[in-house]
């Protein structure tokens, strides 16, 4: 009986030793048998069409994106710096005469340019713009008031013999377009046809008959 008990105890101790050895050395990185990874713990293979979002780096200060071009000057500013075309067909800059400060009577200045030319010579728009007013007056005779696109300046053509066919108020015109013909209407001398040309800086009310006169001579390329 004692021998049987010793045999059974020895058998149990041996089984425990074998179990300990199997579980201890099955995975060197686990103190016990490592559990199988769950579905959520398994790595997901990278998709060839999926990329991690990358924050856009700020553009350097000297890059084209960060550097904006300077705004182009307005048509009014360009005109004020000598961008006007000549208002009479065939006229050259050398033929211009500065009559802006000439006296007219005892109380006023001319504040315009007189450009002599044969009657019927074509009068041309000095810049792009719009016909604001076609008007007939005792002094200016047949006249045209043209506004440039920003409405800051007005161009005044007077003593015309006639208007270009189809010319009308609120019509858009371009530089060099035919507006009318040189004449001597109004108070001009019939024996000396000419174009009376003036430039006005308009006030905020944009009144076609009222503005501050600017000498056209340098604007047309004239030099003293």
Secondary structure, 3 states (H helix, E strand, C coil): CHHHHHHHHHHHHHHHHHHHHHHHCCCCCCCCCCCCCCHHHCCCCCCCCCCCCCCCCCCCCCCCCCCCCCCCCCHHHHHHCCCCCCCECCCCHHHCCCCCCCEECCCEECCCEEEECCCCCEEECCCCEEEEEEEEECCCEEEEEEECCCCCEEEEEEEEEEECCCCCCCCEECCCCEEEEEECCCCCCCCCCEEEEEEEECCCCCCCCCCEEECHHHHCCCCC
